[in-house]
């Protein structure tokens, strides 16, 4: 597949559906300086599709690279992770309809 090249956007939007109430979700992007920027959210309605917006136009939790908390385009990577909830040994979180908001 061809490498991703995102030149500018105000947000990354995606649909998510999870089975566990308040399931935590972590999203990271790596920008052109090698800076990692992170945003966290939760599943609010188990079993239903929800629309999430990961803001790219404001200061975010960050480390490495420019280390200033602001996205420097183009993006190099997008990482989606699902932290394991206490007491839960298995489950499913589905993602779909991923896109960028200009």
ABEGO torsion letter per residue (X at the ends): XBBBBBABBABBBBBBBBABBGBBBBBBBBBAAGBBBBBBBBBABBGBBBBBBBBAABBBBBBEEAGAGBBBOBBABBBBBBBBBBGBABEBBBBBGBBBBX
